[in-house]
């Protein structure tokens, strides 16, 4: 079992990255949030899960332990493979996904490409009581609502993304996270980055 990988990023692709460790280049499938933070030529430390199938050996990598925990929970559900687990983690921040599972929001889950209504309902049924509550804490208030976005640019970005048809809970969670990381970011920058996370 490969549980951890530390090395230099050689290449960042659409859904994976190549990390060189010990003279070997490992292709690591990563969620969008992890890929966006990897920089070619710089060191990276990834928590990993190694999945062996009849037709492939796949390595999945995550920058934080919370993403790994959620990935393990998702792929523990019957009918949810690692690719679908990765798609869910790429579609929204860990906090929004955890909150959706805890609150039983099957519509939020089924809004992710590849997740049908029955799969979303199964995820809610099996994981509603298993997701640690601290995973949903970031970007969410105690009442279970997405924390309001404080900056003017953030509010403008939320309005623009909502106008494009994205779900409010997802939009607010993503923009809150982006504003926390870059408080001085313009509305345009937040919208561009938000689109990258939400698509």
Residue, then its C-alpha position, 0 to 999 in steps of 0.5 A: x500500500x502506498x500511503x504517502x508520496x513526497x517528490x517534485x512535480x514534473x507535470x500537471x495534467x487535466x486530472x492527474x499529476x506526475x510526481x518524481x520520487x526516488x527517480x521514479x515518476x508516479x502518475x497520481x490522479x487528484x481532485x481539482x482542488x489539489x491539482x490547482x495547488x501543485x506547481x511544476x518544479x516544486x516539491x509536493x507531499x500527497x496523502x495517497x490511496x493505491x487501488x489495484x484492479x484487474x485492468x489497472x493500478x491507480x494512485x490517487x493523491x490528496x493534499x489534506x487528510x480530510x479529503x482522504x477521509x472523505x474519499x475513503x468514505x465515498x468509495x466504501x459505498x457500494x457502486x461508488x468507485x475511486x473515479x466517481x469519488x474523485x469526481x465528487x471531491x473535484x466538484x466542490x470543496x470538502x466542507x460543501x460535500x460533507x455538509x451535503x452528505x450530513x444534511x441528506x442533500x441528494x440533489x446536491x450530490x446528483x448535480x455532479x456529472x456521473x452521479x445519478x439520483x439512485x447513487x446520490x440517495x445511496x450515498x446519503x443513506x449510507x454516509x449520513x451518520x458516518x461523516x465526521x461533523x468537523x469536515x463540514x465546519x469550514x465555510x458553514x455556520x452552526x445552523x447548517x447554512x453556508x457562511x455569508x461571504x463578507x467582501x464586496x468582490x465575493x458577493x459579486x462573484x456569488x451573484x454572477x455564479x448563481x446567475x450561471x445556474x450553479x447551486x447556492x450552497x456550492x457557490x457560497x462554500x467555494x467563494x468563501x474558501x477562495x476569499x479566505x485564501x485571497x482576501x484582496x482578489x477581485x470579483x473577476x478573479x474569484x469568478x474565474x477560479x470559482x468556475x474552475x472549481x464548480x465545473 
